Amino acid sequence: MKGLNAMLEPGMMVKNPAAPDWGLGQVQSRIGNRITVNFEHAGKVVIDGLQVALEPVFGEHS
């Protein structure tokens, strides 16, 4: 699992640095390397944690 993905938990806010236009996302679940995130502009997306390093966002909720 890449970067900080191993510490992600449901409810945490994240950004996908590879797709900044998706906006802020909220982690829905993390099962193994599969991370389901609900993004502002992309909707619900299942991320492969081995391929994408999501960035946790703290205190920037907009």
Rosetta constraint file for C-alpha pairs under 8 A:
AtomPair CA 1 CA 5 HARMONIC 6.32 0.50
AtomPair CA 1 CA 6 HARMONIC 6.36 0.50
AtomPair CA 1 CA 33 HARMONIC 6.29 0.50
AtomPair CA 1 CA 49 HARMONIC 5.30 0.50
AtomPair CA 1 CA 50 HARMONIC 4.71 0.50
AtomPair CA 2 CA 6 HARMONIC 7.54 0.50
AtomPair CA 2 CA 49 HARMONIC 6.06 0.50
AtomPair CA 2 CA 50 HARMONIC 5.52 0.50
AtomPair CA 2 CA 51 HARMONIC 7.18 0.50
AtomPair CA 2 CA 52 HARMONIC 6.83 0.50
AtomPair CA 2 CA 53 HARMONIC 5.27 0.50
AtomPair CA 3 CA 53 HARMONIC 5.65 0.50
AtomPair CA 3 CA 54 HARMONIC 7.70 0.50
AtomPair CA 4 CA 8 HARMONIC 7.01 0.50
AtomPair CA 4 CA 53 HARMONIC 7.06 0.50
AtomPair CA 4 CA 54 HARMONIC 7.20 0.50
AtomPair CA 4 CA 55 HARMONIC 7.24 0.50
AtomPair CA 4 CA 56 HARMONIC 7.71 0.50
AtomPair CA 5 CA 49 HARMONIC 6.35 0.50
AtomPair CA 5 CA 53 HARMONIC 6.34 0.50
AtomPair CA 5 CA 54 HARMONIC 6.28 0.50
AtomPair CA 5 CA 55 HARMONIC 8.00 0.50
AtomPair CA 8 CA 12 HARMONIC 6.67 0.50
AtomPair CA 8 CA 27 HARMONIC 7.39 0.50
AtomPair CA 8 CA 30 HARMONIC 7.26 0.50
AtomPair CA 8 CA 56 HARMONIC 7.71 0.50
AtomPair CA 9 CA 27 HARMONIC 6.55 0.50
AtomPair CA 9 CA 28 HARMONIC 7.88 0.50
AtomPair CA 9 CA 29 HARMONIC 6.80 0.50
AtomPair CA 9 CA 30 HARMONIC 6.72 0.50
AtomPair CA 10 CA 26 HARMONIC 7.41 0.50
AtomPair CA 10 CA 27 HARMONIC 4.79 0.50
AtomPair CA 10 CA 28 HARMONIC 4.85 0.50
AtomPair CA 10 CA 29 HARMONIC 5.15 0.50
AtomPair CA 10 CA 30 HARMONIC 7.21 0.50
AtomPair CA 11 CA 26 HARMONIC 5.72 0.50
AtomPair CA 11 CA 27 HARMONIC 5.32 0.50
AtomPair CA 11 CA 28 HARMONIC 6.36 0.50
AtomPair CA 12 CA 26 HARMONIC 5.62 0.50
AtomPair CA 12 CA 27 HARMONIC 5.43 0.50
AtomPair CA 12 CA 56 HARMONIC 7.18 0.50
AtomPair CA 12 CA 57 HARMONIC 7.76 0.50
AtomPair CA 13 CA 24 HARMONIC 6.71 0.50
AtomPair CA 13 CA 25 HARMONIC 5.50 0.50
AtomPair CA 13 CA 26 HARMONIC 4.51 0.50
AtomPair CA 13 CA 27 HARMONIC 6.30 0.50
AtomPair CA 13 CA 56 HARMONIC 5.93 0.50
AtomPair CA 13 CA 57 HARMONIC 5.35 0.50
AtomPair CA 13 CA 58 HARMONIC 7.18 0.50
AtomPair CA 14 CA 24 HARMONIC 5.98 0.50
AtomPair CA 14 CA 25 HARMONIC 5.15 0.50
AtomPair CA 14 CA 26 HARMONIC 6.19 0.50
AtomPair CA 14 CA 27 HARMONIC 7.17 0.50
AtomPair CA 14 CA 54 HARMONIC 6.24 0.50
AtomPair CA 14 CA 55 HARMONIC 5.29 0.50
AtomPair CA 14 CA 56 HARMONIC 4.30 0.50
AtomPair CA 14 CA 57 HARMONIC 5.05 0.50
AtomPair CA 15 CA 20 HARMONIC 6.93 0.50
AtomPair CA 15 CA 22 HARMONIC 7.88 0.50
AtomPair CA 15 CA 23 HARMONIC 6.61 0.50
AtomPair CA 15 CA 24 HARMONIC 5.35 0.50
AtomPair CA 15 CA 25 HARMONIC 6.03 0.50
AtomPair CA 15 CA 54 HARMONIC 5.84 0.50
AtomPair CA 15 CA 55 HARMONIC 5.17 0.50
AtomPair CA 15 CA 56 HARMONIC 6.52 0.50
AtomPair CA 15 CA 57 HARMONIC 6.82 0.50
AtomPair CA 16 CA 20 HARMONIC 5.97 0.50
AtomPair CA 16 CA 22 HARMONIC 7.40 0.50
AtomPair CA 16 CA 23 HARMONIC 7.96 0.50
AtomPair CA 16 CA 52 HARMONIC 7.64 0.50
AtomPair CA 16 CA 53 HARMONIC 7.25 0.50
AtomPair CA 16 CA 54 HARMONIC 5.00 0.50
AtomPair CA 16 CA 55 HARMONIC 6.34 0.50
AtomPair CA 17 CA 53 HARMONIC 7.73 0.50
AtomPair CA 17 CA 54 HARMONIC 6.77 0.50
AtomPair CA 17 CA 55 HARMONIC 7.01 0.50
AtomPair CA 18 CA 52 HARMONIC 7.74 0.50
AtomPair CA 21 CA 41 HARMONIC 7.13 0.50
AtomPair CA 22 CA 39 HARMONIC 5.94 0.50
AtomPair CA 22 CA 40 HARMONIC 6.28 0.50
AtomPair CA 22 CA 41 HARMONIC 4.79 0.50
AtomPair CA 22 CA 42 HARMONIC 5.16 0.50
AtomPair CA 23 CA 39 HARMONIC 6.14 0.50
AtomPair CA 23 CA 40 HARMONIC 5.34 0.50
AtomPair CA 23 CA 41 HARMONIC 5.88 0.50
AtomPair CA 23 CA 42 HARMONIC 7.80 0.50
AtomPair CA 24 CA 39 HARMONIC 5.65 0.50
AtomPair CA 24 CA 40 HARMONIC 5.68 0.50
AtomPair CA 24 CA 61 HARMONIC 7.95 0.50
AtomPair CA 25 CA 37 HARMONIC 5.86 0.50
AtomPair CA 25 CA 38 HARMONIC 5.19 0.50
AtomPair CA 25 CA 39 HARMONIC 3.87 0.50
AtomPair CA 25 CA 40 HARMONIC 6.07 0.50
AtomPair CA 26 CA 37 HARMONIC 5.44 0.50
AtomPair CA 26 CA 38 HARMONIC 5.26 0.50
AtomPair CA 26 CA 39 HARMONIC 6.47 0.50
AtomPair CA 27 CA 35 HARMONIC 7.17 0.50
AtomPair CA 27 CA 36 HARMONIC 6.04 0.50
AtomPair CA 27 CA 37 HARMONIC 4.39 0.50
AtomPair CA 27 CA 38 HARMONIC 6.48 0.50
AtomPair CA 28 CA 35 HARMONIC 7.60 0.50
AtomPair CA 28 CA 36 HARMONIC 5.35 0.50
AtomPair CA 28 CA 37 HARMONIC 5.35 0.50
AtomPair CA 28 CA 38 HARMONIC 6.73 0.50
AtomPair CA 29 CA 35 HARMONIC 5.81 0.50
AtomPair CA 29 CA 36 HARMONIC 5.26 0.50
AtomPair CA 29 CA 37 HARMONIC 7.26 0.50
AtomPair CA 30 CA 34 HARMONIC 5.72 0.50
AtomPair CA 30 CA 35 HARMONIC 4.36 0.50
AtomPair CA 30 CA 36 HARMONIC 6.37 0.50
AtomPair CA 31 CA 35 HARMONIC 6.47 0.50
AtomPair CA 33 CA 47 HARMONIC 7.99 0.50
AtomPair CA 33 CA 48 HARMONIC 5.76 0.50
AtomPair CA 33 CA 49 HARMONIC 4.67 0.50
AtomPair CA 33 CA 50 HARMONIC 6.32 0.50
AtomPair CA 34 CA 46 HARMONIC 6.41 0.50
AtomPair CA 34 CA 47 HARMONIC 5.76 0.50
AtomPair CA 34 CA 48 HARMONIC 5.13 0.50
AtomPair CA 34 CA 49 HARMONIC 5.98 0.50
AtomPair CA 35 CA 46 HARMONIC 5.58 0.50
AtomPair CA 35 CA 47 HARMONIC 5.00 0.50
AtomPair CA 35 CA 48 HARMONIC 6.50 0.50
AtomPair CA 35 CA 49 HARMONIC 6.49 0.50
AtomPair CA 36 CA 44 HARMONIC 6.81 0.50
AtomPair CA 36 CA 45 HARMONIC 5.70 0.50
AtomPair CA 36 CA 46 HARMONIC 4.34 0.50
AtomPair CA 36 CA 47 HARMONIC 6.09 0.50
AtomPair CA 37 CA 43 HARMONIC 7.95 0.50
AtomPair CA 37 CA 44 HARMONIC 5.57 0.50
AtomPair CA 37 CA 45 HARMONIC 5.38 0.50
AtomPair CA 37 CA 46 HARMONIC 6.34 0.50
AtomPair CA 37 CA 47 HARMONIC 7.36 0.50
AtomPair CA 38 CA 42 HARMONIC 7.53 0.50
AtomPair CA 38 CA 43 HARMONIC 5.15 0.50
AtomPair CA 38 CA 44 HARMONIC 4.11 0.50
AtomPair CA 38 CA 45 HARMONIC 6.24 0.50
AtomPair CA 39 CA 43 HARMONIC 4.84 0.50
AtomPair CA 39 CA 44 HARMONIC 6.13 0.50
AtomPair CA 39 CA 45 HARMONIC 7.35 0.50
AtomPair CA 47 CA 51 HARMONIC 7.99 0.50
AtomPair CA 47 CA 52 HARMONIC 6.89 0.50
AtomPair CA 48 CA 52 HARMONIC 6.20 0.50
AtomPair CA 49 CA 53 HARMONIC 6.47 0.50
AtomPair CA 49 CA 54 HARMONIC 7.97 0.50
AtomPair CA 57 CA 61 HARMONIC 7.92 0.50
